[in-house]
Amino acid sequence: MMRNLFFGFMAASMAFPAMAADFNKPIEQAITGYIRPATAEFAESASKLPAAVKAICAETTEATVEGLKSSFSETVRDYSRVHFLRFGPLLENDRLNRLSFLPDPRGTAQRQIRKIYAAHDESVLSLGSLQNKSVAVQSMTAFELIAFNKSTDVVLGEAGDNKDYTCGYALAIAENVAEIAGNLASDWADPNGFSKVLLSAGPENERFRSPTEALEAVFNSLVTGIIIAKDQDVLPALGSSEEKAKPRRFPYSRSGNSILYVSAELDGINDAVASMELKEYMSPDNQWIMDTLGFEFKNANNYLAQLQPPLRKTFGEEGSYNQAKALVVNLTAIQDMMGQEVAGALGLAGGFNALDGD
Amino acid sequence: MSARQIAAQSLSRRSFLSALGGLAAIPVFSRSTLAASLIDRSAADNVPLFVSAFKSANGGFGIGILDDLGQVLARISLPGRGHGIAVSPHKDRFVAFARRPGTFAIVVRPFMSAEPEVITSDHGRHFYGHGCFSADGRLLYAVENDFAAARGVVGVFDVSGPETTKLGEIDTHGIGPHEVRLSLDGRTLIVANGGIETHPDKTREKLNLDTMTPSVVYLDAENGELQSKHELDRSLHQLSLRHMTLDANGRAWVGGQFEGSLSETPPLVAVFSRDELPKLLEIPGSVASQLQNYIGSVAANATGDVIATSAPRGGQTLFWEVASGAFLGTQMIADGCGVAPIDQGSFLISDGNGGLSFVGDAEEPAEILARPPGFSWDNHMAAFG
């Protein structure tokens, strides 16, 4: 099956050689139609997190608790819509890890935070000194660990010996996330920044020798995003059987944001793909692929819509395990379609090791 | 500018630190960034380390040193794409080779305050990307292409002094030697001759697919004498024998890449020993049909009783029981290729999407330990320290 498809793509790409001509256009559409608005939205939601921390720490009321919850959810959601843009600005200054330290199956962030609390380390209380600490303790991953308990309840602002310390630390993280998100958005908004590197591919461009290479960087990051969603965000929670499911392993499950997170990353990838209007670079014989891909993304949404947050409490009930299993099958189909069929129809090269091994 | 100059420049301490600033300003464990050496040995004591070549998202190439949680502790930039890593028996240094037809290799002593040393292949030679140390760590054996004569050689280097010198060459009795391993007793070099003729003027073009004759040879490490040579049946002459590891019994497990029709599914894994006929292993049909006849890396676990063979084109890694030769199962890891032993019996697998996955049991799902952003891990990973 796979072999036949492979030959099919080779033939398709050879039959439609003119398509490489204007790959700048889909890249520009991705930047203006998806990347800039999505990073701006993330900057906007992250900018509100410090105020939500201050509010709940000043007074814990139903409103401030809800305010903190929704502000964190929105920040996580909007981060999830951009985390797969693993090129250019998101890689500067280790931004990705400093925003969200995932995966962390062995609990590195938790371990480092325990040490920080044991030493009552004051350096986490201000933005400047926090930024010199390990990336794991600067991130939303760390924020979730100190602001929520295992049962997904907000504990930030609760009375106790560590209240002020945790509030100070949470505020520093919130400011850090807001600052990085703001810088990410402004870097992408800068017409002379990485956008220009992507859009000026050619012999003079040290990074991208052709628009095809530039489109590969953008497109392959979306394929990697699907692999991350499936292999890193969903599969570890499923374990080897329903009895061995580990709902805590879903990303941001502690704050009850897992479904939001996975939905947002898939929507983001789908929106990014859609922004490029790739159909017009495919031969008429191949254009069906984009319709089928859209259909598969819709299916993914349907599976996710049937899950109930917080997964730490609901996962395993009412067939949710099978919904998640079905989602994995569906994501595998999306991965194959994007990595093989769409890439093949566009004449793009995929997997680094698979491509030209040795 | 020669490769030597470029590499020396990019490997300076200052540029190393500034490169860090661009990609990993404050790693999870910040100990490595400010120490004079790449890795602080006392801090890294008892921490298993791993080394792999990578391509970075900004288009550059390098070598990354990772801990057992998949965090990048240090990185060294390279002037071109790297490939295999030879680790010294004392685990105090490693040599990273350029990918064929590259002409550089670097000797790295990560625990010492020392610049990496650049070795350049002789005129008329290029490296094939793999090598190994002698048992006492004084010599480095590197597979090379004598491309004018279309013959493979093992370059023998003295790495015992402050500066590496080439002592001589050993004929590999074949074309395209790829991976070389030292026998468990330290006396024999085992070389997988891939069989494919290439010439640097024709970059990576394969020149002799109709006549290629891969082999596995056993060479006396002292005098270069051919002890034995194994070829597969003529019907498998297009199965390029390339990557290799030794099991606990010293037998060589070799992974092949088939250059014939993709409609065939020949065996891809074979076991060799000096005085016995090669044994071909069977991959179950449903798996075999997905692999595109391509094995990328072969590694044994620490106890040498399980072998992993990665198949990046099939997005999976296959596991084998040494004692019986039985196929144990596969793990799906997209673009997974580098494999190294971790813990007592497990494997760490690196992939082109930056992921580092822990596989303790072929039946259980792989555990993705980390995915350092901006790294595409290249074909091979070695356990170090």
Interface residues (C-beta under 8 A of the other chain):
Chain A: M2 R3 F6 F7 R86 F87 G88 L90 L91 E92 N93 D94 L96 N97 R98 F101 L102 P103 P105 R106 T108 Q112 Q131 N132 K133 S134 V135 A136 E206 R207 F208 A217 T224 I227 I228 D231 Q232 L235 P236 L238 G239 S240 Q335 G339 G351 F352 N353 A354 D356 G357 D358
Chain B: G21 G22 L23 A24 A25 I26 P27 V28 F29 S30 K55 A57 N58 G59 L69 Q71 H83 R99 R100 G129 H178 R204 R242 Q257 L262 S263 S289 Q290 Q292 Y294 G296 P312 R313 G315 M332 I333 A334 D335 G336 C337 D351 G352 N353 G354 G355 E363 E364 P365 A366 E367 I368 L369 A370 R371 P372 P373 G374 S376 W377 D378 N379
